[in-house]
Amino acid sequence: MSFNTISVIGLGYIGLPTAAVFASRKQQVIGVDVDSHAVETINRGDIHIVEPELDIVVHAAVHEGYLRATTEPEPADAFLVAVPTPFVQDETDDTHKADLSYIRAASLAIAPVLKRGDLVVLESTSPVGATEEMAAWMAEARPDLSFPQTHGEASDIRIAHCPERVLPGHVIRELVENDRVIGGMTPKCSERAVELYRLIVHGDCIVTTARTAEMAKLTENAFRDVNIAFANELSTICHKLEISVWELIALANRHPRVNILQPGAGVGGHCISVDPWFIVDSCPEEARLIKTARLVNDHKPQWVLDRIKDQLDRLHQQQPERPRAALKVACLGIAFKPDIDDLRESPALGIATQVAQLGCTVQIVEPHIEDLPANLQAANCQLVTLDEALAQADVVAVLVRHSAFSDSVGKLLTHSAVVDAVGLLDA
């Protein structure tokens, strides 16, 4: 049974590349997003996000008639839900719960156009049980159709979970090459989902249950988070002991069974900084190490901010006649990782925002964006070039290791006040 039309709900950093890759295989694809600007941009054959090769693939798919975008779901044979799953933090008891409102909204939006035989796949990274909740929401909206939770293998609608596992900056390639974990609510649900992904995936399609597939993605990101936390904790220890953490890690990694990651300004993005909390929320008594790693990484931006404050205090002692407003701090990078434009959950962005609250003039160097986010504009921060920042700033904070900064290491080494959170000067 073929898929005549595939619908992708959510045209962000995962949804749009996914839609484009399916369309590049000569599949009819309808992309759905509530953002009318994104829809209009895509229908012109352009893109509203930055991802290598995506512009070429989208342009070809749209102009060849295989991809179009709309703000309202339409009938299709398969629906891929790729919407955000942020967390909601309760400041009173420090709990972090998954916000499934976007998945619920997507479920209710596609429910009216479902028909017997359709496949619905949740790609959004989700807490264990979210796929079952999605199925329940659709079943409630469409009592005329049967779903796996009540009719098992005989259900009208097939439901599965298939989390994305791609690296920003390499999404187009990894959507095709990477293995996919596919968890159906029943074996036939899995079988149908494998048929779909086999249209684009050259890697293995590994079948499991929906709950295990959900947990697999959370586990992958929690593993990364714990290892990054070890590196970040080492950096704070080494600072206190007056040891170069970069040299230390290089030496330790010469051990044949040691591979310590590089510390940074914190952990950001839509996955690693969010997903481990879903595990902690599900099993708070058991997930002690995972929670501690999250707290270590969440504290790292404050530690970097304190180092910037130290430099400002030193300048005040040296030049007491200069008011705080006369001092300039340059923040190099506000994306959540090198060489992308993605600011989601970015620790660097958070640091820059807090620096702006210190009363000094803040210059932002971010070669991958054209305009500052609204909160930095409201704080009168300036988007400047790297040369301008190095010539004018009293304090330079290297927050992201963009490739564009590598050629200026020599100039940074001669600057009198540099806070290097990412080891750019120790390359």
C-alpha positions in Angstrom: 0.0 0.0 0.0 1.7 3.2 -1.2 1.6 6.7 0.3 0.1 9.0 -2.3 0.4 12.1 0.0 2.5 12.8 3.1 1.7 15.6 5.5 4.3 17.1 7.8 2.8 19.1 10.7 5.3 21.7 11.9 7.8 23.3 9.5 10.6 24.1 11.8 14.2 22.9 12.0 13.1 19.2 11.7 9.7 19.4 10.0 10.8 21.4 6.9 13.9 19.3 6.2 11.8 16.1 6.6 9.2 17.4 4.3 11.8 18.5 1.7 13.6 15.1 1.8 10.4 13.2 1.2 9.5 15.6 -1.6 12.9 15.1 -3.1 12.0 11.5 -3.6 9.1 12.5 -5.8 6.5 12.1 -3.0 3.6 14.5 -2.8 4.1 16.4 0.4 1.9 19.0 2.2 3.6 21.0 4.9 1.5 22.5 7.6 2.4 25.3 10.0 0.5 27.9 12.0 3.1 30.6 10.9 1.7 32.2 7.8 5.1 33.8 7.1 6.8 30.4 7.0 4.1 29.0 4.8 4.4 31.9 2.3 8.2 31.7 2.3 8.2 28.0 1.6 5.6 28.3 -1.2 8.0 30.8 -2.9 10.6 28.1 -2.8 12.6 29.8 -0.1 13.3 28.9 3.5 12.8 30.7 6.8 15.6 28.9 8.8 19.3 28.3 8.2 20.4 24.8 7.4 23.0 23.8 4.8 21.6 22.4 1.5 18.0 22.9 2.7 17.5 25.9 0.4 18.4 23.9 -2.7 16.2 20.9 -1.8 13.2 23.1 -0.9 13.5 25.3 -4.0 13.6 22.2 -6.3 10.8 20.4 -4.5 8.4 23.4 -4.6 9.1 24.3 -8.2 8.8 20.7 -9.3 5.4 20.5 -7.7 6.2 18.0 -5.0 6.0 20.3 -1.9 3.6 22.9 -0.9 2.7 24.5 2.5 -0.5 25.5 4.1 -1.8 26.7 7.5 -4.6 24.1 7.7 -4.2 20.3 7.6 -5.5 18.5 4.5 -6.3 14.8 3.8 -3.2 12.6 3.4 -2.1 9.0 3.8 0.6 9.7 6.4 1.0 12.5 9.0 4.3 13.3 10.6 4.0 15.5 13.7 7.1 17.5 14.3 6.1 20.3 16.7 7.9 21.7 19.7 7.8 19.9 23.1 9.2 22.4 25.6 9.1 22.1 29.3 7.2 24.1 31.9 9.3 24.9 35.0 7.8 25.3 38.4 10.1 27.7 40.3 8.6 26.7 43.7 9.7 23.1 43.7 12.2 23.1 40.8 10.2 20.6 38.7 10.2 20.5 35.0 7.2 19.1 33.2 6.8 18.5 29.5 4.4 20.9 27.7 2.4 18.7 25.3 0.1 21.4 24.2 1.6 21.7 20.7 1.2 17.9 20.2 -2.4 18.1 21.4 -3.1 21.0 19.1 -1.6 19.1 16.2 -3.6 16.0 17.0 -6.9 17.9 17.1 -6.0 19.8 13.9 -5.4 16.6 11.9 -8.2 14.5 13.4 -11.0 15.9 11.1 -9.1 14.9 8.0 -8.2 11.4 9.1 -9.6 8.4 7.2 -9.3 4.6 7.5 -5.8 3.3 6.7 -4.0 6.5 7.6 -0.7 6.5 9.5 0.2 9.1 12.2 3.8 9.3 13.4 4.9 11.5 16.3 8.5 12.7 15.6 8.6 15.3 18.4 10.9 14.3 21.2 8.4 13.4 24.0 8.1 11.9 27.5 7.2 8.3 27.7 3.5 7.8 27.0 3.1 10.9 24.8 2.4 8.8 21.7 -0.4 7.1 23.6 -1.8 10.5 24.7 -1.7 11.7 21.1 -3.7 8.6 20.0 -6.2 9.2 22.8 -6.8 12.8 21.8 -7.4 11.8 18.2 -9.7 9.0 19.2 -11.8 11.4 21.3 -12.1 13.7 18.4 -12.9 10.9 15.9 -15.2 8.3 17.6 -16.1 7.0 14.1 -12.6 5.6 13.6 -10.8 3.0 15.6 -7.3 3.4 17.2 -4.6 1.0 18.4 -5.3 1.5 22.1 -8.8 0.0 21.8 -8.7 -2.1 18.6 -5.0 -3.3 18.5 -4.0 -4.7 15.1 -7.5 -4.2 13.7 -7.4 -0.4 14.2 -8.4 2.0 11.4 -5.5 4.3 12.2 -1.9 3.3 12.6 0.1 5.2 15.3 3.9 5.2 15.8 6.7 7.2 17.4 9.9 7.8 15.4 12.1 10.4 17.0 14.4 12.5 14.9 18.1 12.1 15.7 19.9 14.6 13.5 22.7 17.2 14.1 21.9 20.8 13.2 24.1 21.7 10.3 24.0 18.2 8.9 20.2 17.5 8.9 19.7 16.8 5.2 22.4 14.2 5.1 21.6 12.6 8.5 17.8 12.3 7.7 18.9 9.9 5.0 22.0 8.2 6.5 21.1 7.7 10.1 19.3 4.7 11.6 15.8 5.3 12.7 14.1 3.8 15.8 10.5 3.1 15.0 8.1 2.3 17.8 4.5 1.4 16.8 1.7 1.0 19.2 1.2 -2.4 17.6 3.4 -4.5 15.3 1.3 -3.5 12.2 1.7 0.1 13.2 5.5 -0.3 13.2 5.4 -2.2 9.9 3.4 0.6 8.2 5.8 3.3 9.6 8.8 1.4 8.4 7.2 1.4 4.9 7.1 5.2 5.1 10.6 5.8 6.3 12.1 3.3 3.8 11.2 5.9 1.2 14.0 8.1 2.4 16.2 6.3 5.0 19.3 4.5 3.9 20.2 3.5 7.4 18.5 0.7 9.4 14.9 1.1 10.6 14.9 -0.6 13.9 11.5 -1.7 15.3 10.5 -1.5 19.0 7.5 -0.3 21.0 6.3 3.3 21.1 7.4 3.7 24.8 10.8 2.3 24.2 11.3 4.6 21.1 10.3 7.6 23.2 12.8 6.6 26.0 15.5 5.9 23.5 15.6 9.5 22.3 15.5 10.8 25.9 18.3 8.4 26.8 20.5 9.5 23.9 20.3 13.2 25.0 20.6 12.4 28.7 23.8 10.5 28.0 25.2 13.5 26.2 24.1 15.9 28.9 25.7 13.8 31.7 29.0 13.7 29.8 28.9 17.5 29.1 28.2 18.1 32.7 31.4 16.2 33.7 33.4 18.5 31.4 31.6 21.6 32.6 32.2 20.7 36.2 35.9 20.0 35.5 36.2 23.5 34.1 34.9 25.1 37.3 37.2 22.9 39.4 40.2 23.7 37.2 39.5 27.5 37.4 39.5 27.3 41.2 42.8 25.3 41.2 44.4 27.5 38.5 44.8 24.7 36.0 44.0 25.0 32.3 41.0 22.7 31.8 41.8 22.5 28.1 45.3 21.2 28.7 44.0 18.8 31.4 41.4 17.3 29.1 43.9 16.9 26.2 46.2 15.1 28.6 43.5 12.9 30.1 42.2 12.0 26.7 45.5 10.4 25.8 44.4 7.5 27.9 43.1 4.9 25.4 39.7 4.5 27.2 39.1 8.2 28.2 37.2 10.6 25.9 36.2 13.7 27.9 34.1 16.2 26.0 34.9 19.9 25.8 33.3 22.3 28.3 31.4 25.3 27.2 29.1 28.1 28.3 26.3 25.7 29.2 24.0 23.4 27.2 21.4 24.6 24.8 19.2 23.6 21.9 15.8 22.0 21.7 17.0 18.5 22.8 19.9 18.1 25.2 18.9 20.9 27.5 15.2 19.8 27.6 14.8 16.1 27.2 16.6 14.8 30.3 14.0 16.7 32.4 11.3 14.4 30.9 13.1 11.4 32.4 13.5 13.2 35.8 9.8 14.1 35.8 8.8 10.5 35.1 11.1 9.0 37.7 12.3 11.7 40.1 13.6 9.3 42.8 15.5 7.2 40.4 17.0 9.8 38.0 19.4 11.3 40.5 22.5 11.5 38.3 20.5 12.8 35.3 19.0 15.5 37.4 22.4 16.5 38.9 23.9 16.8 35.4 21.0 19.1 34.3 21.6 21.3 37.4 25.4 21.4 36.7 24.8 22.4 33.1 22.1 24.9 33.9 24.5 26.6 36.4 27.3 27.0 33.9 26.0 30.2 32.3 25.9 31.8 35.7 29.5 30.8 36.3 30.5 32.4 33.0 28.5 35.5 33.9 30.4 35.7 37.2 33.7 35.6 35.3 32.5 38.5 33.1 31.5 40.4 36.3 35.0 39.8 37.7 36.5 41.5 34.6 34.2 44.4 34.9 35.1 44.8 38.6 38.7 44.7 37.8 38.2 47.5 35.2 36.4 49.6 37.8 39.3 49.2 40.2 41.7 50.3 37.5 39.6 53.1 36.1 37.3 54.3 38.8 36.4 57.4 36.9 34.6 55.5 34.2 30.9 54.8 34.8 29.5 51.3 34.2 27.6 52.6 31.1 30.9 53.6 29.5 32.2 50.0 29.6 31.7 47.8 26.6 31.3 44.0 26.7 31.4 42.1 23.5 29.6 38.7 23.4 31.0 36.5 20.7 28.2 34.2 19.6 24.6 33.8 20.9 23.6 30.6 19.0 23.3 27.4 21.1 26.2 25.7 19.2 28.8 26.6 16.6 28.1 27.6 13.1 24.3 27.7 13.2 21.6 30.4 13.6 19.5 28.4 16.1 19.0 30.4 19.4 16.7 28.0 21.1 17.5 27.4 24.8 20.9 29.0 24.0 23.1 29.6 27.2 25.1 32.2 25.2 21.9 34.1 24.5 21.0 34.0 28.2 24.4 35.2 29.2 24.2 38.1 26.8 20.8 39.0 28.1 22.1 39.1 31.7 25.2 41.1 30.7 22.8 43.7 29.3 21.2 44.0 32.7 24.6 45.0 34.3 24.4 48.5 33.0 27.2 48.3 30.5 27.1 48.6 26.7 26.7 45.2 25.1 28.0 44.4 21.6 26.8 41.1 20.0 28.9 39.3 17.4 26.8 36.6 15.7 27.7 36.0 12.1 24.7 33.7 11.5 21.9 36.1 12.1 20.8 39.4 10.5 18.8 40.9 13.4 19.0 40.5 17.2 16.2 38.9 19.1 13.6 41.3 20.5 14.8 41.2 24.1 18.4 42.2 23.1 17.1 45.0 20.9 15.0 46.3 23.8 18.1 46.3 25.9 19.9 48.5 23.3 22.4 45.8 22.5 24.3 46.3 19.2 24.9 43.7 16.5 28.4 44.4 15.3 31.2 42.8 13.3 34.0 40.9 15.0 36.5 43.5 14.0 34.4 46.3 15.5 34.0 44.4 18.8 37.7 43.6 19.1 38.6 47.3 18.5 36.0 48.7 20.9 35.2 46.3 23.7 36.7 46.5 27.1 35.8 42.9 27.9 35.4 40.2 25.3 33.4 37.0 26.2 33.8 34.1 23.8 30.5 32.2 24.3 30.3 30.1 21.1 33.1 28.5 19.1 32.0 29.7 15.7 34.5 28.9 12.9 34.3 32.6 11.9 36.1 33.4 15.1 39.1 31.2 14.5 41.1 33.7 12.4 41.0 36.2 15.2 42.6 34.1 17.9 45.8 36.2 17.6 44.0 39.4 18.2 42.1 37.9 21.2 45.3 36.7 22.7 46.5 40.3 22.9 43.3 41.7 24.4 43.5 42.7 28.0 40.2 41.2 29.2 38.9 38.0 27.6 36.6 35.4 29.1 36.9 32.3 27.0 34.1 29.9 27.9 34.7 27.5 24.9 38.5 27.1 24.7 38.9 29.1 21.5 42.3 30.5 22.6 43.6 27.0 23.5 42.9 25.5 20.1 
